[in-house]
Amino acid sequence: MKTYNVEIQKVKSMSNSHGEVHVRVDALVAAQTFRDNPDDAAEPHTVLSLTEANARVLLLLLKAQIAEFDKRKAKSRF
């Protein structure tokens, strides 16, 4: 399994269609070697890094997309 370091530079746009959320971002992606973090060498993983400001933007956009999705979802009749 290949692992990567992904650093989000900027969230450009988000949209959803057919139950999928599509996010356009500027990001730096680099293959991670086990020498990067010897403590986690036994467990391969991909790391997503973003600034607090970008994290807040992503959270707000996700909340808006989920609210839009929930609005279109059929309501149960009880």
C-alpha positions as CSV (number, residue, x, y, z in Angstrom):
1,M,0.0,0.0,0.0
2,K,1.4,3.4,-0.9
3,T,1.1,6.2,1.6
4,Y,1.1,9.9,1.0
5,N,1.4,13.2,2.8
6,V,-1.3,15.5,1.5
7,E,-1.2,19.2,2.4
8,I,-4.3,21.2,1.5
9,Q,-3.3,24.7,0.3
10,K,-6.7,26.1,-0.6
11,V,-10.3,24.8,-0.9
12,K,-11.5,26.1,-4.2
13,S,-15.1,24.6,-4.5
14,M,-17.4,21.9,-3.3
15,S,-20.4,20.3,-4.9
16,N,-22.5,17.2,-4.5
17,S,-24.3,15.1,-7.0
18,H,-25.7,11.5,-6.8
19,G,-24.7,11.2,-3.2
20,E,-21.0,12.1,-3.7
21,V,-19.3,15.3,-2.5
22,H,-16.7,16.7,-4.9
23,V,-14.0,19.0,-3.6
24,R,-11.6,21.0,-5.7
25,V,-8.4,21.9,-3.8
26,D,-4.9,23.1,-4.3
27,A,-2.8,20.5,-2.6
28,L,0.8,19.3,-2.3
29,V,1.0,15.5,-2.5
30,A,4.2,13.6,-1.7
31,A,4.8,9.9,-1.3
32,Q,5.6,9.1,2.3
33,T,8.6,7.0,3.2
34,F,8.9,5.2,6.4
35,R,11.9,7.3,7.2
36,D,9.6,10.3,7.6
37,N,8.2,9.0,10.9
38,P,10.0,5.9,12.3
39,D,7.5,5.6,15.2
40,D,4.7,4.7,12.8
41,A,6.7,2.5,10.5
42,A,4.6,-0.6,11.3
43,E,1.3,1.1,10.4
44,P,1.2,2.7,6.9
45,H,-1.2,5.6,6.5
46,T,-1.9,8.7,4.5
47,V,-1.7,12.0,6.3
48,L,-4.0,15.0,5.4
49,S,-2.7,18.3,6.7
50,L,-4.4,21.7,6.4
51,T,-4.3,25.0,8.2
52,E,-6.9,26.0,10.8
53,A,-8.4,28.5,8.3
54,N,-8.7,25.8,5.6
55,A,-10.1,23.4,8.1
56,R,-12.8,25.9,9.1
57,V,-13.6,26.5,5.4
58,L,-13.9,22.8,4.7
59,L,-16.1,22.3,7.8
60,L,-18.5,25.1,6.8
61,L,-18.7,23.9,3.2
62,L,-19.3,20.3,4.3
63,K,-22.1,21.5,6.7
64,A,-23.7,23.4,3.8
65,Q,-23.5,20.4,1.5
66,I,-25.0,18.1,4.1
67,A,-27.8,20.6,4.8
68,E,-28.6,20.8,1.1
69,F,-28.5,17.0,0.8
70,D,-30.8,16.6,3.8
71,K,-33.2,19.1,2.4
72,R,-33.7,17.0,-0.7
73,K,-34.0,13.7,1.2
74,A,-37.5,12.3,1.5
75,K,-39.1,12.8,5.0
76,S,-40.7,9.9,6.8
77,R,-44.4,10.1,7.5
78,F,-45.0,9.3,11.2
